[in-house]
């Protein structure tokens, strides 16, 4: 039984971090307390086996989940599942490479912006004023004098001012000869005063933009006046320790105190990135007055501390899809005490502000020609349209594209196999960072399956030819698997394979994405040839081999020059909204004009999905260029 008075020391390697925890705490929770990342795809349910760690010193018992998911040799060598193993002794724990997440590659780059319109008034503006001092004839209050000066300079009426701006106002004005800088946030009927500083500080106007991703969070520090990106940083979302995908996190949030845990995790992630950028660029946190963030609907809810539990239950209703402007301090973000935060609006439960930002940044909503935005992750979100109409949908692609749900799958990180080729029975592969292989990321799995079907190792239904004479094709417990890297080639000493189950999972994932695209295309009554440009967003698209993605039926069979990678389009769209109130208003227009197709209730999607469970597709007329 857990004794709250008894504590033990848990030390993690290779991090070199020690943490003292109560007896009975799980190893995964000890890692969380020490800010040590361990893969945890299933949200500590003990069903994914990805949090495998080795006890090198101390006593820890392997539980039933550990024995079911790990091999007997692993258990004899001291391996356990971190999420299921309790601490009852001082422990030294080694996190093997395949269970670490700190080397994951995070997409912080963007393509050239598609828009070419000039920016107008930003979210927050600084105005320098030189006010006439009061006289007997002109004895209005100090605040009234500032309001009058602002209206004369900008034409805006002051709507309100925080009390903390008034405490030293009389002394600052008189000490500095009535010279001051006012930071304002504009509204339709006037402006809010956020800060009043002595003298002229108008050239020091800073803001933050945030891409709040399920897996990663990326933050930019912006010099608002010049539109300069001063720095960009990204890291894994600390929420990942509570589950790999939004569904597992929503389930966790449904328990007592769950929303607070997930809210605090993402806020801590953002604060650490902001502080790092501010320190590197010698910018005081109190000089940052505005933040614009974008994320999927679930992430936006967690950011504000809202419970998203009904997003996963039919009829899939979020608390909100348009979010109020808030003081950043009210949700725990550390910038200027009166700094404001705007979160881009969403469309539906599974189409959020990140897609709205992508549509904004690519210019789809203002062009006459039809464009298509594809963001492939655990969910495949698609938006199609032009300046007259927009439709969107979300398809549950599953975790395969991010390395989940597969035997040797992993995120795109150093040591992940990202490229594979097979020729005359010989395999060549390339890893991220040119490290010894640890596992296979999503792009490597696509390469692998393409090469397997091209070389006749699997059939077009995805099944292995079991009678094939190939030393790399083996069967374990009557389940075929193909050896990509032998044990002596890998960092872990364990073979890296693609199993029949891996192939089945990836075919389901690619089938869901293609069926979603095809369903939207058919819904609006256009042909693939009539789409002027396909924009592929997100980290996965950054590593994608387009011809192979087409050949397995993930992307439509269209000319490669029509496909454009746009990098982190979410970050681009958020920055546009920080720098231009007009773009912020347009993001709301985009969200309200999008028609969301709920695929779970759309019968043609089911038919398209079944037809897409083939390589490349059961209807070969859709893929005329593909020849195996």
PyMOL commands that set and color helices and strands:
alter all, ss='L'
color gray80, all
select helices_A, chain A and resi 27-33+64-69+72-76+97-99+142-154+163-165+169-175+238-242+246-253+258-280+285-287+297-304+309-312+328-331+353-362+364-366+400-402+432-434+442-454+487-489+500-524+528-530+538-542+546-551+560-562+569-579+581-593+599-601+603-611+620-623
alter helices_A, ss='H'
color red, helices_A
select strands_A, chain A and resi 7-13+17-22+52-57+79-81+91-95+124-130+158-161+179-187+190-198+206-212+216-223+228-236+288-295+326-327+340-343+371-376+379-385+390-396+416-423+426-431+439-440+473-476+479-485+496-499+533-537+563-567+594-596
alter strands_A, ss='S'
color yellow, strands_A
deselect
rebuild
show_as cartoon
